[in-house]
Amino acid sequence: MEKTGVPDMRVTIAGVELQSPVIAASGTFGYGIEFDEILSLQKIGAFITKGLSLEPMEGNQAPRLIETSAGMMNAIGLQNVGVETFVEKKLPEIRKLRGAVCFANVFGFTIEDCVAVVEKLNEAEGIAIYELNASCPNTRHGGMVFGTDPGLLEELTQRVKAVSRRPLMVKLSPNVTSIGGMALAAERGGADAVSLVNTFVSMAIDIETRKPRIKNVTAGLSGPAIKPIAVRMVWEAARAVKIPVVGMGGVLRAEDAVEFLLAGATAVQVGTASYADPRAVEKIATGLRKWCEAHGVGKVSELTGGLSS
């Protein structure tokens, strides 16, 4: 295609307009403020905070992050300062940032904990959307992960949505039989959007010591190795629901982002790439704009669901 004018890179998720469909993923971008002097937040759409819990969490013991041949495994353990400290100390600094909007990732080990975190965030300014992490084990259901049981996921979503004063995006676990069915359960529960996929449960063994390489034994696999599976899951989820789908999993280049958009995603998240290059999310956003210009795409939103049969 011939080159066109400057493309419109804006997308909308649950009524929230982003200046770019490229988002910095939770757990890979701190609380956003750490990256303000590293890259231009005005060139990306949003950043998502570390997962916020009701009480502070120290996370798992080391080693808890290792490199793999095509990505990385992590068992950080959702380390965070807790929602109260976030509101008091982090959020005032976030409100000073210009450009990308802030999404707050929230989690809990009971439905009541998740509800309580959102209720505390409701009173604070500077947050555009809540991203609810459904990959946590529910301690009141014998450790069953919220995101692997459709009934439990629907209940969790419904309860959190009932108290939320902001749009709710549910982050789905890929460790399920039917990702489309789980996306539909979130939609039934009132989710305004879904994001996927979270990391895949994985394991690595040191063959010399015969011990797990991760102290927690299992960990979450992310990076380029999971991208083809993630693209397929985004495609399945987008066909199952009417709400926006945000895709993630191994996005390293602008072309990767285009794949997710064509599969049905409204926006994409960049995670593991930020560990190798702290400016990755900005570079991908810039690359996507250039790709659209070179391919005659006037509006990036036109790519969503544009897969040809």
Secondary structure as the mmCIF struct_conf table of DSSP 4:
data_model
#
loop_
_struct_conf.conf_type_id
_struct_conf.id
_struct_conf.beg_label_comp_id
_struct_conf.beg_label_asym_id
_struct_conf.beg_label_seq_id
_struct_conf.end_label_comp_id
_struct_conf.end_label_asym_id
_struct_conf.end_label_seq_id
BEND BEND1 GLY A 5 GLY A 5
STRN STRN1 ASP A 8 ASP A 8
STRN STRN2 VAL A 11 ILE A 13
TURN_TY1_P TURN_TY1_P1 ALA A 14 GLY A 15
STRN STRN3 VAL A 16 LEU A 18
BEND BEND2 GLN A 19 PRO A 21
STRN STRN4 VAL A 22 ALA A 24
HELX_LH_PP_P HELX_LH_PP_P1 ALA A 25 ALA A 25
TURN_TY1_P TURN_TY1_P2 SER A 26 GLY A 27
BEND BEND3 THR A 28 PHE A 29
TURN_TY1_P TURN_TY1_P3 GLY A 30 TYR A 31
BEND BEND4 GLY A 32 GLY A 32
HELX_RH_3T_P HELX_RH_3T_P1 ILE A 33 PHE A 35
TURN_TY1_P TURN_TY1_P4 ASP A 36 ILE A 38
BEND BEND5 LEU A 39 LEU A 39
HELX_RH_3T_P HELX_RH_3T_P2 LEU A 41 LYS A 43
BEND BEND6 ILE A 44 GLY A 45
STRN STRN5 ALA A 46 ILE A 48
HELX_LH_PP_P HELX_LH_PP_P2 THR A 49 GLY A 51
STRN STRN6 LEU A 52 LEU A 52
BEND BEND7 LEU A 54 GLU A 55
STRN STRN7 MET A 57 MET A 57
HELX_LH_PP_P HELX_LH_PP_P3 ASN A 60 GLN A 61
BEND BEND8 ALA A 62 ALA A 62
HELX_LH_PP_P HELX_LH_PP_P4 PRO A 63 PRO A 63
STRN STRN8 LEU A 65 THR A 68
TURN_TY1_P TURN_TY1_P5 SER A 69 ALA A 70
STRN STRN9 GLY A 71 ASN A 74
STRN STRN10 ASN A 80 ASN A 80
HELX_RH_AL_P HELX_RH_AL_P1 VAL A 83 THR A 85
HELX_RH_PI_P HELX_RH_PI_P1 PHE A 86 LYS A 90
HELX_RH_AL_P HELX_RH_AL_P2 LEU A 91 ILE A 94
TURN_TY1_P TURN_TY1_P6 ARG A 95 LYS A 96
BEND BEND9 GLY A 99 ALA A 100
STRN STRN11 VAL A 101 VAL A 106
BEND BEND10 PHE A 109 THR A 110
HELX_RH_AL_P HELX_RH_AL_P3 ILE A 111 ASN A 122
TURN_TY1_P TURN_TY1_P7 GLU A 123 GLU A 123
BEND BEND11 GLU A 125 GLY A 126
STRN STRN12 ILE A 129 ASN A 133
BEND BEND12 CYS A 136 CYS A 136
STRN STRN13 PRO A 137 PRO A 137
HELX_RH_3T_P HELX_RH_3T_P3 THR A 139 HIS A 141
TURN_TY1_P TURN_TY1_P8 GLY A 142 GLY A 143
STRN STRN14 VAL A 145 VAL A 145
HELX_RH_3T_P HELX_RH_3T_P4 PHE A 146 THR A 148
HELX_RH_AL_P HELX_RH_AL_P4 PRO A 150 VAL A 163
BEND BEND13 ARG A 165 ARG A 166
STRN STRN15 LEU A 168 LYS A 171
HELX_LH_PP_P HELX_LH_PP_P5 LEU A 172 SER A 173
BEND BEND14 PRO A 174 PRO A 174
BEND BEND15 VAL A 176 THR A 177
HELX_RH_AL_P HELX_RH_AL_P5 ILE A 179 ARG A 188
TURN_TY1_P TURN_TY1_P9 GLY A 189 GLY A 190
BEND BEND16 ASP A 192 ASP A 192
STRN STRN16 ALA A 193 LEU A 196
HELX_LH_PP_P HELX_LH_PP_P6 THR A 199 THR A 199
STRN STRN17 PHE A 200 MET A 203
STRN STRN18 ILE A 205 ASP A 206
TURN_TY1_P TURN_TY1_P10 ILE A 207 ARG A 210
STRN STRN19 LYS A 211 PRO A 212
BEND BEND17 ARG A 213 ILE A 214
TURN_TY1_P TURN_TY1_P11 LYS A 215 ASN A 216
BEND BEND18 VAL A 217 VAL A 217
STRN STRN20 THR A 218 SER A 222
BEND BEND19 GLY A 223 GLY A 223
HELX_RH_3T_P HELX_RH_3T_P5 PRO A 224 ILE A 226
HELX_RH_AL_P HELX_RH_AL_P6 LYS A 227 ALA A 240
BEND BEND20 LYS A 242 ILE A 243
STRN STRN21 VAL A 245 MET A 248
BEND BEND21 GLY A 249 GLY A 250
BEND BEND22 ARG A 253 ARG A 253
HELX_RH_AL_P HELX_RH_AL_P7 ALA A 254 ALA A 263
TURN_TY1_P TURN_TY1_P12 GLY A 264 GLY A 264
BEND BEND23 THR A 266 THR A 266
STRN STRN22 ALA A 267 VAL A 270
TURN_TY1_P TURN_TY1_P13 THR A 272 THR A 272
HELX_RH_AL_P HELX_RH_AL_P8 ALA A 273 ALA A 276
TURN_TY1_P TURN_TY1_P14 PRO A 278 ARG A 279
HELX_RH_AL_P HELX_RH_AL_P9 ALA A 280 ALA A 294
TURN_TY1_P TURN_TY1_P15 HIS A 295 GLY A 296
BEND BEND24 GLY A 298 GLY A 298
STRN STRN23 LYS A 299 LYS A 299
HELX_RH_3T_P HELX_RH_3T_P6 VAL A 300 LEU A 303
TURN_TY1_P TURN_TY1_P16 THR A 304 GLY A 305
#
